């Protein structure tokens, strides 16, 4: 199966799978990147931004696959607004800010009908 089909299979939005690996015994690591790094500035809402490097990688727990723990590993990309000069981190659609679990995993874990943004 090709990697671009896997992102649809595991239902992550606005991200593409770039690799798959194995962690410890019962872990699957899925490496993802944003499809586009264009995101409006949270301060001035301008879309004129520059990528300002990476601050490492973010591990986010996702739905289990074949009974194994699944971790999405995404780069923590920094963006800088050309208009106001503010720097901020890229926010992925499948996870809320500063959370360690995807929105889909929270629904699975807690049985919530809707996940608050």
Number of C-alpha atoms within 10 A of each C-alpha: 5 7 15 12 12 17 18 13 9 14 14 21 14 15 20 19 23 15 13 15 10 12 13 8 8 11 16 20 20 23 20 20 19 19 11 9 17 14 17 15 23 12 13 12 12 14 14 15 20 15 16 14 13 13 11 9 13 16 18 20 20 26 22 15 12 9 9 12 17 21 25 23 19 20 18 18 20 17 24 18 23 14 14 14 14 14 18 16 19 20 16 19 14 18 21 15 12 9 12 16 19 21 22 20 18 17 14 14 11 8 11 11 8 10 11 7 7
